[in-house]
Amino acid sequence: MSHFNPNQHFDVENWRDRQIAQRTKDALAARDAAFAEKHAETPLRELAQYLVRCARTLRHSPAPCEVDGGAFIEQRFGSWDAALRAACLPPTRTKAKLNGTARYRKERAIQEPLFLAERKEKKRQKQIEKNLRQGQLAHEKAVKRRAQREAAEAEKAAAEKDTNPCQAETV
């Protein structure tokens, strides 16, 4: 059973924003996984130095969602506060939300044009398929009309042959 309400307007902008947000989150999750795989054997000292570099870039102590591999670093150190202590950084004051981070905004700026280009290509492919179907239908109709015309001509020729047997013999 469908949950479609014909009286409710479909908000295309909201749908598009949700799609782009999901793509962005998926891309960031893939970057986090790649970071974890690449740094699986990295010593804790080097991970702490990475956090110091991130803090310099951000100009504050980062939250786990503000750096690539934040969850991995948190797991390696046992807690995020332990990771910040190892990097000699003050604890974060607030819990940052992913969609408010510079990392998220930067990735979203990458994902949005990709999403729009994919949608445009998908629409173009649908139009090509529609044109092909219409072309095939037109061809099938033309073949059917030709066959009907030939059948009508054959019937007409047979009818003329039956009505004028003398003319058929003289020819």
Secondary structure as UniProt FT lines:
FT   TURN            6..7
FT   HELIX           12..38
FT   TURN            39..41
FT   HELIX           44..58
FT   HELIX           64..66
FT   TURN            68..69
FT   HELIX           70..77
FT   HELIX           80..86
FT   TURN            87..88
FT   HELIX           98..100
FT   HELIX           102..163
FT   HELIX           165..170
//
